[in-house]
Amino acid sequence: MRQFEEKVEFLLIEAKKLGLYIDESLFYKIAKSLGPALYHPDASLVATSDAKEMSHIRSNFIAKKLEIQDELLIDTIISEVTAQLGFNNRYKHRALFYYLLVEKFGKASFYND
């Protein structure tokens, strides 16, 4: 559990650097849901320029988990999240990316116990 707490603390510091306000309780749940991907150097990051990865996020996370189907809305929100994390930022952490998607889509209730 210590490794998880250290990773979450690191990500919250990164969020502060980006000027993001984070609901720590919700962020903790989203980070926990990522499982081992949270720790893997490649899987813990989102490559927004990789069409295959973005397709995976759209279909598996946004469409299935968050139950959003509106393609125009999805494109708009992904663009907003990418801008918040920095278009040129090579280190878009998956936990932060997913957190922002959940917040922007108004789906925090999906992570309530």
LUMLOKE-971716 format. One record per residue: residue number from 1; residue in three letters; x, y, z of N, C-alpha, C, O, CB in turn. Coordinates in steps of 0.1 Angstrom, whole numbers, m for minus. Glycine has a CB too. Layout:
<recs>
{NUM ALA {X Y Z} {X Y Z} {X Y Z} {X Y Z} {X Y Z}}
...
</recs>
This chain:
<recs>
{1 MET {8 m12 0} {0 0 0} {9 13 0} {5 23 m5} {m9 0 12}}
{2 ARG {20 12 6} {29 23 7} {33 28 m7} {34 40 m10} {42 20 14}}
{3 GLN {35 19 m17} {39 23 m30} {28 31 m37} {30 41 m44} {42 10 m39}}
{4 PHE {15 26 m34} {4 33 m40} {3 47 m34} {1 57 m42} {m9 25 m37}}
{5 GLU {4 49 m21} {3 62 m15} {14 71 m20} {12 83 m22} {4 61 0}}
{6 GLU {26 66 m22} {37 74 m27} {34 79 m41} {37 90 m45} {50 66 m27}}
{7 LYS {29 70 m50} {25 73 m63} {14 84 m64} {15 94 m71} {21 61 m71}}
{8 VAL {4 82 m55} {m7 92 m55} {m1 106 m50} {m5 116 m56} {m18 87 m45}}
{9 GLU {7 106 m40} {13 118 m35} {21 125 m47} {20 137 m48} {22 116 m23}}
{10 PHE {29 117 m54} {37 123 m65} {27 129 m76} {30 140 m80} {45 111 m72}}
{11 LEU {16 122 m79} {7 127 m89} {0 140 m84} {m3 148 m92} {m3 116 m92}}
{12 LEU {m3 140 m71} {m10 152 m66} {0 164 m66} {m4 176 m69} {m14 150 m51}}
{13 ILE {13 162 m65} {23 172 m66} {23 177 m81} {24 189 m83} {37 168 m61}}
{14 GLU {23 167 m90} {23 171 m104} {11 179 m108} {12 188 m116} {24 158 m113}}
{15 ALA {m1 175 m102} {m13 183 m104} {m12 197 m100} {m16 206 m107} {m25 176 m98}}
{16 LYS {m6 199 m88} {m4 213 m83} {5 221 m92} {3 233 m94} {3 212 m69}}
{17 LYS {16 214 m97} {25 221 m107} {17 226 m119} {21 236 m125} {36 212 m111}}
{18 LEU {7 219 m123} {m1 222 m135} {m12 232 m131} {m20 236 m140} {m7 210 m141}}
{19 GLY {m14 235 m118} {m24 244 m114} {m38 238 m113} {m48 244 m115} {m25 256 m123}}
{20 LEU {m38 225 m111} {m51 217 m111} {m56 216 m97} {m48 213 m87} {m49 204 m117}}
{21 TYR {m69 218 m95} {m75 215 m82} {m80 201 m82} {m87 197 m92} {m87 225 m78}}
{22 ILE {m76 193 m73} {m79 178 m73} {m87 175 m60} {m83 178 m49} {m66 170 m74}}
{23 ASP {m98 168 m62} {m106 162 m51} {m98 150 m48} {m99 140 m55} {m121 160 m55}}
{24 GLU {m91 150 m37} {m82 138 m34} {m90 125 m32} {m85 115 m35} {m74 142 m21}}
{25 SER {m101 126 m26} {m109 114 m24} {m113 107 m37} {m111 95 m39} {m122 117 m16}}
{26 LEU {m118 115 m47} {m121 110 m60} {m108 105 m67} {m108 95 m74} {m129 121 m68}}
{27 PHE {m98 113 m67} {m86 110 m73} {m80 96 m68} {m76 88 m76} {m75 121 m71}}
{28 TYR {m81 94 m55} {m76 82 m49} {m83 70 m55} {m77 60 m59} {m78 82 m34}}
{29 LYS {m97 71 m57} {m105 60 m63} {m101 58 m77} {m100 46 m81} {m120 63 m61}}
{30 ILE {m99 68 m85} {m96 67 m99} {m82 60 m100} {m80 51 m108} {m97 80 m106}}
{31 ALA {m73 65 m93} {m59 60 m93} {m59 45 m89} {m53 37 m96} {m50 67 m83}}
{32 LYS {m67 41 m79} {m68 27 m75} {m74 19 m86} {m69 7 m87} {m77 27 m62}}
{33 SER {m83 24 m93} {m90 16 m104} {m80 13 m116} {m83 4 m124} {m102 24 m109}}
{34 LEU {m69 20 m116} {m59 18 m127} {m51 5 m125} {m44 0 m134} {m50 30 m129}}
{35 GLY {m51 0 m112} {m43 m12 m109} {m28 m10 m113} {m22 0 m110} {m49 m23 m117}}
{36 PRO {m22 m21 m118} {m8 m21 m121} {m4 m10 m131} {8 m6 m132} {m4 m34 m126}}
{37 ALA {m13 m6 m140} {m10 4 m150} {m5 17 m143} {3 25 m149} {m22 7 m159}}
{38 LEU {m9 20 m131} {m4 32 m124} {11 32 m122} {17 43 m121} {m11 32 m110}}
{39 TYR {17 20 m121} {31 20 m118} {40 17 m131} {52 21 m130} {34 9 m108}}
{40 HIS {35 12 m141} {42 9 m153} {46 21 m160} {37 29 m164} {34 m1 m163}}
{41 PRO {59 24 m163} {63 36 m169} {56 40 m182} {52 52 m184} {78 35 m172}}
{42 ASP {53 31 m191} {46 34 m203} {31 35 m201} {25 44 m206} {49 24 m214}}
{43 ALA {25 25 m194} {11 25 m192} {6 36 m183} {m6 40 m183} {7 12 m186}}
{44 SER {14 42 m175} {10 52 m166} {8 66 m172} {3 75 m166} {20 54 m154}}
{45 LEU {13 66 m185} {12 79 m193} {2 77 m204} {0 66 m209} {26 83 m198}}
{46 VAL {m4 88 m209} {m13 89 m220} {m6 96 m232} {m1 107 m230} {m26 95 m217}}
{47 ALA {m5 89 m243} {1 96 m255} {m11 100 m264} {m17 93 m271} {10 86 m263}}
{48 THR {m15 113 m262} {m26 118 m269} {m24 119 m284} {m34 120 m292} {m30 132 m264}}
{49 SER {m12 118 m289} {m9 118 m303} {m10 104 m309} {m9 102 m321} {5 124 m306}}
{50 ASP {m12 94 m301} {m13 80 m306} {m27 76 m308} {m35 75 m298} {m6 70 m295}}
{51 ALA {m31 75 m321} {m45 73 m324} {m51 60 m318} {m62 59 m314} {m47 72 m339}}
{52 LYS {m42 49 m318} {m47 37 m312} {m50 38 m297} {m60 33 m292} {m36 26 m314}}
{53 GLU {m41 45 m290} {m43 47 m276} {m56 55 m273} {m64 52 m264} {m31 53 m269}}
{54 MET {m57 66 m281} {m69 74 m279} {m82 67 m282} {m92 69 m276} {m68 87 m287}}
{55 SER {m81 58 m292} {m93 50 m296} {m96 40 m284} {m108 38 m281} {m90 42 m308}}
{56 HIS {m86 35 m278} {m88 26 m266} {m94 34 m254} {m103 29 m248} {m74 20 m262}}
{57 ILE {m90 46 m252} {m95 54 m241} {m110 58 m244} {m118 57 m235} {m87 67 m239}}
{58 ARG {m113 61 m257} {m126 64 m261} {m136 53 m259} {m147 54 m253} {m126 69 m275}}
{59 SER {m132 41 m264} {m141 30 m263} {m141 23 m249} {m152 19 m245} {m137 19 m274}}
{60 ASN {m130 21 m243} {m130 13 m231} {m132 22 m218} {m139 17 m209} {m117 6 m229}}
{61 PHE {m127 33 m218} {m129 42 m206} {m141 51 m207} {m150 50 m199} {m117 50 m203}}
{62 ILE {m142 59 m218} {m152 68 m219} {m166 62 m223} {m176 64 m216} {m149 79 m230}}
{63 ALA {m166 53 m233} {m179 47 m237} {m183 37 m227} {m195 37 m223} {m177 41 m251}}
{64 LYS {m175 28 m223} {m179 17 m215} {m180 21 m200} {m190 18 m194} {m169 5 m216}}
{65 LYS {m169 26 m194} {m169 30 m180} {m178 42 m177} {m186 41 m168} {m155 32 m175}}
{66 LEU {m176 52 m185} {m184 65 m182} {m197 66 m189} {m205 74 m186} {m175 77 m185}}
{67 GLU {m199 56 m198} {m212 55 m206} {m215 68 m214} {m227 73 m214} {m223 53 m196}}
{68 ILE {m205 73 m220} {m207 85 m229} {m205 81 m243} {m196 74 m247} {m196 96 m225}}
{69 GLN {m215 84 m252} {m215 80 m266} {m214 92 m275} {m210 90 m287} {m227 72 m269}}
{70 ASP {m216 104 m271} {m216 116 m280} {m202 119 m284} {m194 124 m277} {m222 128 m272}}
{71 GLU {m199 116 m297} {m185 117 m303} {m181 132 m302} {m169 134 m299} {m185 112 m317}}
{72 LEU {m189 141 m305} {m185 155 m305} {m182 159 m291} {m172 166 m289} {m197 164 m311}}
{73 LEU {m190 156 m282} {m187 159 m268} {m174 152 m263} {m165 159 m257} {m198 154 m259}}
{74 ILE {m172 140 m267} {m160 133 m263} {m147 140 m269} {m138 142 m262} {m160 118 m269}}
{75 ASP {m148 144 m282} {m137 151 m288} {m134 164 m281} {m122 168 m279} {m140 153 m303}}
{76 THR {m144 171 m277} {m143 184 m271} {m136 182 m257} {m127 190 m254} {m157 191 m269}}
{77 ILE {m141 173 m249} {m136 171 m236} {m122 166 m236} {m113 170 m229} {m145 160 m228}}
{78 ILE {m119 157 m245} {m105 152 m247} {m95 163 m250} {m84 164 m245} {m104 141 m258}}
{79 SER {m100 172 m259} {m92 184 m263} {m90 193 m250} {m79 198 m248} {m98 191 m274}}
{80 GLU {m100 195 m243} {m99 203 m231} {m89 197 m220} {m81 204 m215} {m113 206 m224}}
{81 VAL {m91 184 m218} {m82 178 m209} {m67 178 m213} {m58 181 m205} {m86 163 m207}}
{82 THR {m65 176 m226} {m52 176 m232} {m46 190 m230} {m34 192 m227} {m52 172 m247}}
{83 ALA {m54 200 m232} {m49 214 m230} {m46 217 m216} {m36 223 m213} {m60 224 m235}}
{84 GLN {m54 212 m206} {m51 214 m192} {m38 208 m188} {m31 213 m180} {m63 208 m184}}
{85 LEU {m35 196 m194} {m23 189 m190} {m11 194 m199} {1 191 m196} {m24 174 m192}}
{86 GLY {m14 201 m209} {m4 207 m218} {m2 199 m231} {2 188 m230} {10 208 m210}}
{87 PHE {m5 205 m242} {m4 198 m255} {10 193 m257} {11 182 m262} {m8 208 m266}}
{88 ASN {20 200 m253} {34 196 m255} {40 188 m243} {51 184 m244} {42 208 m258}}
{89 ASN {32 186 m233} {36 179 m221} {37 164 m225} {27 158 m228} {26 181 m209}}
{90 ARG {49 158 m225} {51 144 m228} {47 135 m217} {46 123 m218} {65 142 m232}}
{91 TYR {44 141 m205} {41 133 m193} {27 135 m188} {25 140 m177} {51 136 m182}}
{92 LYS {18 132 m197} {4 133 m193} {0 120 m185} {m2 109 m191} {m6 134 m205}}
{93 HIS {0 121 m172} {m2 109 m163} {m17 104 m165} {m26 112 m164} {1 113 m149}}
{94 ARG {m18 91 m167} {m31 85 m170} {m41 88 m158} {m52 91 m161} {m29 70 m171}}
{95 ALA {m36 87 m146} {m45 90 m135} {m51 104 m135} {m62 106 m132} {m38 87 m121}}
{96 LEU {m42 114 m138} {m47 128 m139} {m56 129 m151} {m66 136 m151} {m35 137 m140}}
{97 PHE {m52 123 m163} {m60 124 m175} {m74 118 m172} {m84 125 m176} {m53 116 m186}}
{98 TYR {m75 107 m166} {m88 100 m163} {m96 109 m153} {m108 110 m154} {m86 86 m158}}
{99 TYR {m89 114 m143} {m96 122 m133} {m102 134 m140} {m114 137 m137} {m85 127 m122}}
{100 LEU {m95 141 m148} {m101 152 m155} {m112 149 m164} {m122 156 m165} {m90 160 m163}}
{101 LEU {m111 137 m171} {m123 132 m179} {m135 130 m170} {m146 134 m174} {m119 119 m187}}
{102 VAL {m133 123 m159} {m144 120 m150} {m151 134 m145} {m163 135 m145} {m139 112 m138}}
{103 GLU {m142 143 m141} {m147 156 m137} {m155 163 m148} {m166 168 m146} {m136 165 m132}}
{104 LYS {m149 164 m160} {m155 172 m171} {m168 165 m176} {m177 172 m180} {m145 173 m182}}
{105 PHE {m169 152 m175} {m181 145 m179} {m191 145 m168} {m202 140 m170} {m178 131 m184}}
{106 GLY {m187 149 m156} {m197 149 m145} {m200 135 m140} {m212 132 m137} {m209 156 m149}}
{107 LYS {m190 126 m140} {m193 112 m137} {m186 108 m124} {m183 96 m122} {m188 103 m148}}
{108 ALA {m184 117 m115} {m177 113 m102} {m186 103 m95} {m180 95 m87} {m176 125 m93}}
{109 SER {m199 103 m97} {m207 93 m90} {m204 79 m93} {m208 70 m86} {m222 96 m93}}
{110 PHE {m198 77 m105} {m194 63 m109} {m183 57 m99} {m181 45 m99} {m189 63 m123}}
{111 TYR {m177 66 m92} {m166 61 m83} {m171 61 m68} {m162 59 m59} {m154 70 m84}}
{112 ASN {m183 64 m65} {m188 63 m52} {m190 49 m48} {m194 40 m56} {m201 71 m50}}
{113 ASP {m188 46 m35} {m190 32 m30} {m204 28 m30} {m207 17 m26} {m184 31 m16}}
</recs>
